[in-house]
């Protein structure tokens, strides 16, 4: 047996309570393992520890598995009657049987040896307070990300010398176009008609730049966007239309005009706020230029965005109050934490405990572009932006040498990194203010909709970036932040594209299979780039997703009710075709 391929721990995402009753157990093995059984039971079933009783446990086969590039991921759900569980695994290859315990592998003869002290895996108690709980409403939400300055100017009468005329071509980070909260409020009917049920706003607090990631005042809406009253009206009217609001929190760093940083600049080490930042060389505190010299830490090497010391107790308390005020003043539903992997774990644990007492179902989302397991144990973020899925989808469509199995491995990897609770509310996206726009990558509408079909049918919570409904183009940051072309929204071409997006959004909301955590890749097609996966709901209803990513037409097998299709006619799925159907 390939012993090196076997892995399990009673921690992380391998063994955890799904709720007060159910315990999820996961195991990795090599491909040589053909069947897995789990022997499980209460630790005290045979008596108190120290006696001569022999503990055996109930033997059940683990039948659900996902394929990874070099391993299999086996998963099962147990219901321990007394909230305790003791277990070990029985691994069967074609020729061998091994028993896997906490301290290693044993043969059948060894486990039956009289007097042997078997070191089973043990979950001592499923404490309700330790269950990783995520907001239920997020899974059914379809998000729409808005970069406020470029979405809609709702107060064209305002006279601001910094505002340049609205235009829909390429942009930089220098211009301000006048988009504001009132503009977003006025477009709520449009978003509701599109089917949107959640808005993610890039930063709206006072800052110097148009992107607002250099905060000057965390307690004040940027005047170019509006004021407290504008924000309250926006949230209230959004809620009336069934739309939730999530705001951006920039707590890893601030702007150069944040009052505590100005105080540090003036007074140096004597400043009351000296420990709010990460200064290494006080003699160079006023020097300008990038921070590669290490005089103080900043976001990347930008001296105009000094890094906040989120290990500091005063900083933690300050930002807990800031977020509390946002909730109480505006009634927001979620907070997205910018550069969410650089703020301290201590900061995030305190923040979660504080905010969940005020609003238990608030959605706490981290911006993390890599494996975020250590932030998703249930005491920090509810979930993260699923950039690994975005990257994996993009690379598959880019690299024509990749086979459908590699697409399967990629998707399975994304959904075996975290607990099911987190997977259920992952923030899935295909582009954002930090990436090239989706349409810009291939300039191909068929590939564009193939990727959107994946976005709307995988577990989590899908988000589209403003303008994606009309296949808006834009290069890498800052060009991905172009102005929304409202004067062209009613063209025949854009109406057709909006109709396609509305159909996907409607299916996501109406079809439970689209939102379900359950999926598998049956591999019914020989074509090496014909991706097929089946989504199942709790009632065992099935939806099939077929993507022909090859150059050759594919003859579709079986029958079903077509829900969404492109390049599909008379049972043939053409090049770059998409088919979603009930089966």
Secondary structure, 3 states (H helix, E strand, C coil): CCHHHCECCCCCCCEEECCCCCEEEEEEECCCCCEEEEEEECCCCCCCCCCCCCCCCEEEEECEEEECCCCEEEEEEECCCCCCEEEEEEEECCCCEEEEECCEEECHHHHCCCCCCCCCEEECCCCHHHCCCCCHHHHHCCEEEECHHHCCCCCCCCCCCCECCCCCCCCCCCCECCCCHHHHHHCHHHHHHHCCCEEEECCCEEECCCCCCCEEEEEEECCCCCCHHHHHHHHHHHHHCCCEEEEEECCCECCCCCHHHHHHHHHHHHCCCHHHECECCHHHCCCCCCCCCCCECECCCCCCCEEECCCCHHHHHHHHHHHHHHHHHHCCCEEEECCCCCCCHHHHHHHHHHHHHHCCCCEEEECCCCCCHHHCCCCCCCEEECHHHHHHHHHHHHCCCCCHHHHHHHHHHHCCCCCHHHHCCCEEECCCCCCCCHHHHHCCHHHHHHHHHHHHHCCCEEEEECCHHHCCCCCCCCHHHCCCCHHHCCCHHHHHHHHHHHHHHHHHHHCHHHHCCEEECCCCCCCCCEEEEEEECCCCCEEEEEEECCCCCEECCCCCEEEEEEEEECCEEEEEEEEEEEC
